[in-house]
Amino acid sequence: LLFESINLSIQNKKETNLKKIRRAAGLSQTELAVKSGVSIRNIQMYEQRNNDINKAQVDILLKLSKTLGCNIEDLLEY
């Protein structure tokens, strides 16, 4: 049980692919929201892993990937 909670906290500290790619593109969450048309709340929820980006609607993934200049697959978590 202790091992599971340690494992979860390590996983939660690792940045999401979305956050890594957004930062590499030099965009704030607000800038990404404005340019992509995806709400800042959605972006925050995906970056904090409160929402699973793997279950995001295709149109959201498409908007984010186009704005960030990456493939949809790059945003997904494995």
VEXMI-398147 format. One line per 2 residues: number of its first residue (from 1); their letters; for each residue x, y, z of C-alpha. Coordinates in steps of 0.05 Angstrom, whole numbers. Example, Ala and Ser with C-alpha at 12.3 -4.5 7.8 and 13.67 -1.06 7.14 Angstrom:
# residues 2
1 = as = 246,-90,156  273,-21,143
***
This chain:
# residues 78
1 = ll = 0,0,0  56,48,18
3 = fe = 91,30,-47  28,46,-87
5 = si = 21,115,-55  95,130,-67
7 = nl = 87,108,-139  25,152,-148
9 = si = 60,213,-119  120,203,-166
11 = qn = 73,196,-226  35,259,-205
13 = kk = 100,299,-201  121,281,-271
15 = et = 99,335,-320  46,316,-370
17 = nl = 65,314,-444  17,373,-455
19 = kk = 54,416,-404  123,396,-431
21 = ir = 103,412,-503  67,477,-483
23 = ra = 129,501,-445  175,481,-502
25 = ag = 130,523,-548  140,582,-501
27 = ls = 66,589,-487  30,602,-421
29 = qt = -34,565,-406  -72,629,-423
31 = el = -36,638,-489  -50,566,-508
33 = av = -123,574,-490  -131,637,-532
35 = ks = -93,610,-593  -125,541,-592
37 = gv = -196,559,-571  -193,507,-515
39 = si = -214,534,-448  -159,550,-398
41 = rn = -197,507,-347  -192,446,-394
43 = iq = -118,458,-403  -108,464,-328
45 = my = -148,400,-315  -107,360,-366
47 = eq = -40,388,-340  -59,372,-268
49 = rn = -84,303,-289  -153,318,-260
51 = nd = -180,300,-329  -150,244,-370
53 = in = -124,273,-435  -128,204,-466
55 = ka = -204,210,-460  -207,281,-487
57 = qv = -253,297,-546  -218,291,-613
59 = di = -233,364,-631  -197,388,-567
61 = ll = -137,344,-582  -136,369,-654
63 = kl = -139,443,-633  -83,433,-582
65 = sk = -38,394,-629  -47,444,-686
67 = tl = -32,503,-640  29,468,-610
69 = gc = 54,441,-677  55,368,-653
71 = ni = 17,304,-667  -43,284,-625
73 = ed = -4,223,-603  49,268,-572
75 = ll = -3,295,-523  -27,227,-500
77 = ey = -1,194,-436  23,122,-437
***
